[in-house]
């Protein structure tokens, strides 16, 4: 291995190879850079790394452009994702190369193969997790270290390294301090320690190059060191051992938990791993996405911070993991939820917030980072999310639906947690008739959303079914009465004669894709004429030119600009069609939607209906949840058809 002193250089552009196939279906290749905004990589260019506490995004050319240590919602140390000057760390061949990548078998460890005129190198990237001998616990104890191992597998190649840490969302340019052969970057809440076998030099941006021949490897580690801890460099053996442990831990988790054998098995299993990767292991909280401010429309203002635990998304995640994996975290999540809600008083469904920090934080006020230009010039860049102030009555139903589905794993819930679940049903019965902001978190006035009424019905329906487990038999008569009243209200006020479908709000003629949840939740039978009419109306009026479904008909939702097609809604349509026995159409919708995944199978929140680019925070838990549930529903429908 020949070391070359670091010096500034300008990399040649990567030549991107076509992506692989998923279950026999081609995966969408990234859209050219010029099509999506100034100085922005396509969102599809990225792959996720996670240690189930923090996250990173790695581009196809080996650039880490997003890294949050030590938690998902920590201030970034690399944020070139949102601004070209906000920090990155790349390792890649010097000169022209092609790149192809995939996750290593059943793990969230990424391997990228670079081909050059002189040789081939492989770059393996991971956020280190601890030992996981049982396969049940993943990410509880982690070293907060980003591992990067580059190996020449054929010929020889010159590999370049550029390291530009920019803590606190790019607002700090700390000088890099040499430390026993590594580089230390101190900042307010701690420091970063880079262990490198290659000499890289620079004051705020360090560069270096190395020539590798076949069989030679170079291992790097970037550690987060909290204030008060003593940093120590990792040897090559330390890094290789940590990588091996991480691979073994993910494999053990997958071997124990991933049992789904239906259609699109590989995509479902990957989605299960993505959802596990978005779970904050110390508490069981699930983040909606690991990023902030990736826009729903290029240049628009619909840019939100999703690095928090939405009660809705976490509940949906537990539902999907019951299909894609066996969620050992279910009991921990409900216990955490009860403790979090009762932190300032008794566990009461009425106190339930829409979202929390992954550690249970309640106050998540939005702030704008004025020094960042935003992805593709999409400004503002926000941290925090003011949706925590909203009232969304649907969350009662989503929590109780998850509890009902997972009741076999909740046998050891303590009395405090049982009282919490009972309080959710009581809150649904008491408050279902009030207006709210509902699932899409519109920033206009509260309204009487049909979806919120539906999920209050679900809350009571599932609580009745859980009454024995909750020691709540005495509550059942009142819950049944309230459930009947809600049903009558939805059927009378939620049905629009003019639209020929269930509407978005009481008394409205506007359509909302969330009405697809009426048959999915069991409120209507799959063959109910009104349910069928609603599915037909959604297909006709909410499906765009791409064949993908939008959330709702355009109305004043308190925000400027348009948005893309919403992938979760497209999976809902496939799910509803499968329940109705329209298996061929369900498959068609599903395959059109899953084809939006990038080369490593990841989905964002939305898709540009005209250009096909992925939009919104990435990867998005809701999209992968929709994939899992729709695949399962189609599999069951096909099994019923074939007897």
ROTOR-946842 format. One record per residue (C-alpha): residue number from 1; z, x, y. Coordinates in steps of 0.25 Angstrom, whole numbers. Layout:
N
     i       z       x       y
   NUM       Z       X       Y
...
This chain:
643
     i       z       x       y
     1       0       0       0
     2      -5       7      13
     3       3       3      26
     4      -5       3      39
     5       2       3      52
     6       3     -10      59
     7      -7     -13      70
     8     -13     -25      78
     9     -26     -31      72
    10     -34     -44      72
    11     -35     -51      58
    12     -49     -56      54
    13     -49     -71      51
    14     -46     -75      37
    15     -57     -81      29
    16     -51     -93      22
    17     -55     -96       8
    18     -57    -110       3
    19     -44    -117      -1
    20     -40    -120     -16
    21     -41    -133     -23
    22     -29    -143     -25
    23     -29    -151     -38
    24     -44    -150     -38
    25     -46    -154     -23
    26     -51    -144     -12
    27     -40    -141      -2
    28     -44    -142      13
    29     -48    -128      19
    30     -42    -125      33
    31     -50    -130      45
    32     -55    -118      54
    33     -46    -114      65
    34     -55    -118      76
    35     -54    -133      72
    36     -39    -135      73
    37     -35    -129      87
    38     -34    -116      94
    39     -27    -104      87
    40     -22    -113      76
    41     -23    -111      61
    42     -26    -123      53
    43     -13    -129      48
    44     -20    -129      34
    45     -20    -114      35
    46      -5    -113      32
    47       4    -113      20
    48      18    -116      19
    49      30    -107      14
    50      44    -112      13
    51      57    -107       8
    52      63    -122       9
    53      70    -118      22
    54      59    -112      31
    55      44    -112      31
    56      31    -104      34
    57      17    -106      36
    58       7     -96      31
    59      -8     -96      35
    60     -20     -93      26
    61     -21     -79      32
    62      -7     -75      29
    63      -1     -78      43
    64      13     -85      43
    65      12     -93      55
    66      24    -102      54
    67      38     -98      49
    68      52    -105      51
    69      64     -97      47
    70      74    -100      41
    71      72    -116      42
    72      60    -125      43
    73      64    -129      57
    74      68    -115      61
    75      60    -109      73
    76      48    -102      68
    77      46     -87      67
    78      31     -88      65
    79      24     -99      73
    80       9     -95      74
    81       7    -109      68
    82      10    -115      82
    83       6    -103      91
    84      -2     -90      89
    85       9     -82      95
    86      21     -88      88
    87      22     -79      76
    88      16     -76      63
    89      16     -66      51
    90       3     -63      44
    91      -1     -54      32
    92     -15     -54      28
    93     -27     -45      25
    94     -33     -37      37
    95     -47     -42      40
    96     -55     -53      33
    97     -50     -60      21
    98     -50     -73      14
    99     -37     -81      10
   100     -33     -90      -1
   101     -19     -95      -4
   102     -10    -104     -12
   103       4    -106     -16
   104       9     -98     -28
   105       9    -108     -39
   106      21    -118     -37
   107      27    -111     -25
   108      27    -111     -10
   109      23     -96     -10
   110      10     -94      -4
   111      -1     -84      -9
   112     -13     -80       0
   113     -24     -72      -6
   114     -32     -64       4
   115     -45     -58       0
   116     -52     -46       8
   117     -64     -37       6
   118     -55     -27       0
   119     -44     -34      -8
   120     -36     -46     -10
   121     -21     -48      -6
   122     -11     -60      -9
   123      -1     -64       1
   124      11     -71      -5
   125      20     -79       5
   126      33     -86       3
   127      46     -90      10
   128      57     -85       1
   129      66     -94      -7
   130      78     -91     -16
   131      79     -91     -31
   132      77    -105     -37
   133      80    -103     -51
   134      83    -118     -54
   135      71    -122     -46
   136      79    -133     -39
   137      83    -127     -27
   138      72    -120     -18
   139      75    -114      -4
   140      90    -116      -3
   141      93    -101      -1
   142      81     -93       5
   143      80     -79      12
   144      71     -85      23
   145      60     -75      20
   146      45     -75      21
   147      39     -67      10
   148      25     -61      11
   149      19     -53      -1
   150       5     -47       0
   151      -2     -41     -12
   152     -15     -35     -14
   153     -21     -41     -27
   154     -35     -34     -26
   155     -41     -22     -19
   156     -34     -19      -6
   157     -32     -25       7
   158     -26     -22      21
   159     -15     -32      24
   160     -11     -35      38
   161       3     -40      43
   162       6     -46      56
   163      20     -51      59
   164      24     -58      72
   165      37     -66      71
   166      39     -75      83
   167      53     -82      81
   168      57     -95      88
   169      43    -102      87
   170      36     -90      93
   171      45     -89     105
   172      51     -75     101
   173      44     -62     100
   174      55     -54      94
   175      52     -39      93
   176      51     -34      78
   177      61     -24      75
   178      59     -14      64
   179      70     -15      53
   180      70      -6      41
   181      55      -7      39
   182      55     -22      42
   183      54     -30      55
   184      65     -38      61
   185      62     -49      71
   186      75     -54      78
   187      76     -68      85
   188      87     -78      89
   189      91     -84      75
   190      88     -72      67
   191      78     -62      64
   192      65     -60      55
   193      65     -48      46
   194      51     -44      40
   195      51     -35      28
   196      38     -28      27
   197      32     -17      18
   198      21     -15      28
   199      24      -8      42
   200      21     -18      52
   201      24     -15      67
   202      24     -22      80
   203      34     -27      91
   204      33     -42      90
   205      21     -43      80
   206      20     -33      69
   207       8     -29      61
   208       4     -20      50
   209      -6     -18      38
   210      -5     -14      24
   211     -16     -10      14
   212     -13     -16       0
   213     -20     -13     -13
   214     -21     -21     -26
   215      -7     -23     -31
   216       1     -19     -18
   217      10     -29     -12
   218      18     -30       1
   219      29     -40       3
   220      35     -45      16
   221      47     -53      20
   222      51     -60      33
   223      65     -64      33
   224      73     -73      42
   225      86     -66      45
   226      97     -75      52
   227     106     -70      63
   228     117     -62      57
   229     110     -58      44
   230     106     -44      41
   231      91     -43      39
   232      86     -34      27
   233      72     -31      23
   234      67     -35      10
   235      60     -25       1
   236      47     -28      -6
   237      55     -31     -19
   238      64     -41     -11
   239      51     -48      -6
   240      44     -49     -19
   241      57     -54     -26
   242      59     -65     -15
   243      44     -69     -17
   244      46     -70     -32
   245      59     -78     -30
   246      52     -88     -21
   247      40     -90     -31
   248      50     -92     -42
   249      58    -102     -34
   250      47    -111     -30
   251      41    -110     -45
   252      55    -114     -50
   253      56    -126     -40
   254      42    -131     -44
   255      44    -129     -59
   256      57    -138     -58
   257      52    -148     -48
   258      37    -150     -48
   259      34    -160     -60
   260      23    -169     -54
   261      11    -169     -63
   262       2    -180     -56
   263     -11    -179     -49
   264     -12    -168     -38
   265      -1    -160     -45
   266      -3    -147     -38
   267      -3    -154     -24
   268       9    -162     -27
   269      17    -150     -32
   270      13    -142     -20
   271      17    -153     -11
   272      31    -153     -18
   273      32    -139     -15
   274      29    -141      -1
   275      39    -152       1
   276      49    -143      -6
   277      45    -132       4
   278      48    -141      15
   279      62    -144      10
   280      74    -137      17
   281      82    -133       5
   282      95    -131      11
   283      96    -146      15
   284      85    -153       8
   285      78    -157      21
   286      63    -158      20
   287      54    -154      33
   288      42    -162      36
   289      34    -149      38
   290      37    -135      41
   291      30    -134      54
   292      31    -139      68
   293      20    -144      78
   294       8    -143      69
   295       0    -154      76
   296      -5    -168      71
   297     -17    -166      80
   298     -22    -153      86
   299     -18    -152     100
   300      -9    -164     100
   301       6    -166     102
   302       9    -172      88
   303      16    -159      85
   304      30    -160      78
   305      40    -152      71
   306      41    -156      57
   307      51    -145      52
   308      62    -156      50
   309      67    -165      39
   310      62    -179      41
   311      70    -189      33
   312      57    -196      29
   313      49    -184      25
   314      61    -178      17
   315      62    -191      10
   316      47    -192       7
   317      48    -177       2
   318      59    -180      -8
   319      50    -192     -13
   320      38    -182     -14
   321      46    -172     -21
   322      50    -182     -32
   323      36    -182     -36
   324      32    -167     -33
   325      45    -161     -37
   326      59    -165     -41
   327      67    -164     -27
   328      80    -158     -31
   329      83    -159     -16
   330      83    -174     -15
   331      98    -175     -17
   332     101    -164      -7
   333      91    -170       3
   334      98    -184       3
   335     112    -177       4
   336     107    -169      16
   337     101    -181      22
   338     114    -189      21
   339     122    -177      27
   340     112    -175      38
   341     113    -189      43
   342     128    -190      42
   343     130    -177      50
   344     135    -185      62
   345     141    -197      55
   346     140    -205      42
   347     127    -205      34
   348     120    -216      40
   349     105    -220      39
   350     105    -224      53
   351     108    -210      58
   352      96    -204      50
   353      87    -196      58
   354      72    -195      55
   355      73    -180      54
   356      83    -169      53
   357      82    -153      53
   358      82    -147      40
   359      97    -144      41
   360     100    -158      45
   361      99    -156      60
   362      98    -169      68
   363      93    -165      82
   364      78    -160      81
   365      74    -162      96
   366      59    -158      99
   367      56    -145     107
   368      43    -140     112
   369      39    -125     110
   370      31    -123     122
   371      27    -109     119
   372      19    -113     106
   373       5    -118     108
   374       5    -126      95
   375      -4    -126      83
   376     -18    -127      89
   377     -13    -129     103
   378      -6    -142      98
   379       6    -142     107
   380      18    -145     108
   381      25    -137      98
   382      38    -144      94
   383      51    -141      87
   384      60    -152      83
   385      56    -166      82
   386      61    -178      90
   387      58    -187      79
   388      73    -185      75
   389      76    -195      86
   390      67    -206      81
   391      71    -217      72
   392      63    -219      59
   393      68    -230      50
   394      59    -226      39
   395      68    -214      35
   396      78    -223      28
   397      68    -228      18
   398      62    -214      15
   399      76    -208      12
   400      80    -220       3
   401      66    -219      -4
   402      68    -205      -7
   403      82    -207     -12
   404      77    -218     -21
   405      66    -210     -27
   406      76    -198     -29
   407      87    -207     -34
   408      88    -200     -47
   409      91    -187     -40
   410     101    -193     -30
   411     112    -196     -40
   412     122    -186     -34
   413     121    -191     -20
   414     135    -191     -14
   415     141    -204      -7
   416     137    -199       6
   417     122    -198       3
   418     122    -212      -4
   419     129    -218       8
   420     118    -211      17
   421     107    -218       8
   422     113    -231       9
   423     114    -230      24
   424      99    -228      25
   425      97    -241      18
   426     107    -248      27
   427     100    -241      40
   428      86    -247      35
   429      92    -261      33
   430      98    -260      47
   431      87    -254      55
   432      74    -257      48
   433      70    -267      59
   434      71    -257      71
   435      59    -249      76
   436      58    -234      74
   437      48    -223      75
   438      45    -223      59
   439      38    -213      51
   440      28    -207      61
   441      38    -205      71
   442      30    -211      83
   443      35    -206      96
   444      33    -220     103
   445      43    -232     102
   446      50    -236      90
   447      42    -247      82
   448      44    -256      70
   449      36    -247      60
   450      33    -254      47
   451      35    -240      39
   452      49    -240      44
   453      52    -254      40
   454      46    -251      26
   455      55    -239      24
   456      67    -246      28
   457      63    -256      17
   458      61    -244       8
   459      75    -239      12
   460      82    -252       7
   461      73    -254      -5
   462      77    -240     -10
   463      92    -241      -6
   464      92    -254     -15
   465      86    -246     -27
   466      96    -235     -24
   467     108    -244     -22
   468     115    -240     -35
   469     114    -225     -33
   470     119    -227     -19
   471     131    -236     -23
   472     125    -247     -13
   473     124    -259     -21
   474     131    -267     -11
   475     120    -264      -1
   476     109    -269      -9
   477     109    -284      -4
   478     108    -280      11
   479      97    -269       8
   480      89    -280       0
   481      90    -289      11
   482      85    -279      22
   483      74    -274      13
   484      68    -288      12
   485      69    -290      27
   486      61    -277      29
   487      51    -281      19
   488      48    -294      26
   489      47    -288      40
   490      37    -277      35
   491      29    -288      28
   492      29    -297      40
   493      29    -288      52
   494      23    -275      46
   495      10    -282      41
   496      -2    -283      51
   497     -12    -294      48
   498     -21    -288      58
   499     -21    -274      51
   500     -20    -280      37
   501      -9    -270      34
   502       5    -266      36
   503       6    -260      50
   504      13    -249      57
   505      23    -257      64
   506      28    -271      64
   507      18    -280      72
   508       7    -269      73
   509      -7    -269      67
   510      -7    -253      67
   511      -8    -246      53
   512       1    -235      49
   513      -1    -227      36
   514      14    -228      33
   515      11    -242      28
   516       6    -236      16
   517      20    -234      12
   518      22    -249      10
   519      17    -248      -5
   520      21    -233      -7
   521      36    -237      -4
   522      35    -250     -13
   523      36    -260      -1
   524      23    -266      -6
   525      17    -266     -19
   526       5    -257     -21
   527      -4    -270     -23
   528       2    -277     -11
   529     -10    -283      -3
   530      -4    -279      10
   531      -1    -265       5
   532     -15    -263       1
   533     -21    -269      14
   534     -12    -258      21
   535     -18    -247      13
   536     -32    -252      16
   537     -29    -253      31
   538     -23    -239      31
   539     -35    -233      24
   540     -45    -240      33
   541     -37    -238      47
   542     -29    -225      45
   543     -38    -216      37
   544     -46    -207      46
   545     -59    -200      44
   546     -53    -190      35
   547     -49    -201      25
   548     -34    -197      29
   549     -24    -207      34
   550     -18    -207      48
   551      -4    -212      50
   552      -6    -224      59
   553     -16    -230      68
   554     -16    -224      82
   555      -6    -229      91
   556       3    -224     102
   557      13    -216      94
   558      19    -209     106
   559      10    -196     104
   560      -3    -191     110
   561     -14    -187     101
   562     -20    -190      87
   563     -15    -186      73
   564     -22    -182      60
   565     -22    -190      47
   566      -8    -190      41
   567      -8    -185      26
   568       4    -192      22
   569      -2    -205      25
   570     -15    -202      17
   571      -6    -199       5
   572       1    -212       7
   573     -12    -219       7
   574     -15    -212      -7
   575      -2    -216     -12
   576      -3    -230      -8
   577     -17    -231     -14
   578     -12    -225     -27
   579      -1    -236     -27
   580     -11    -247     -26
   581     -19    -241     -38
   582     -30    -236     -29
   583     -30    -223     -36
   584     -44    -217     -33
   585     -42    -220     -18
   586     -28    -214     -18
   587     -34    -201     -25
   588     -45    -201     -14
   589     -35    -202      -3
   590     -25    -192      -9
   591     -36    -181     -12
   592     -41    -183       2
   593     -27    -180       8
   594     -23    -169      -1
   595     -36    -162       2
   596     -30    -160      16
   597     -21    -149      10
   598     -23    -135      14
   599     -26    -124       4
   600     -12    -123      -1
   601     -10    -138      -2
   602      -2    -141      11
   603      -3    -153      19
   604       0    -155      34
   605       4    -168      40
   606     -10    -173      45
   607     -25    -170      44
   608     -35    -170      56
   609     -44    -182      52
   610     -56    -175      58
   611     -55    -160      55
   612     -46    -161      43
   613     -36    -151      48
   614     -21    -152      44
   615     -12    -156      55
   616       3    -157      58
   617      14    -150      52
   618      12    -142      39
   619      14    -144      28
   620      19    -158      30
   621      29    -164      20
   622      24    -178      21
   623      10    -174      17
   624      14    -167       5
   625      24    -179       2
   626      12    -189       3
   627       4    -180      -7
   628      14    -180     -17
   629      17    -195     -17
   630       3    -199     -16
   631      -1    -190     -28
   632      11    -196     -36
   633       6    -210     -33
   634      -8    -207     -37
   635      -4    -201     -50
   636       5    -213     -53
   637      -7    -223     -50
   638     -16    -215     -58
   639      -7    -215     -70
   640      -5    -230     -69
   641     -20    -232     -69
   642     -22    -223     -81
   643     -11    -230     -88
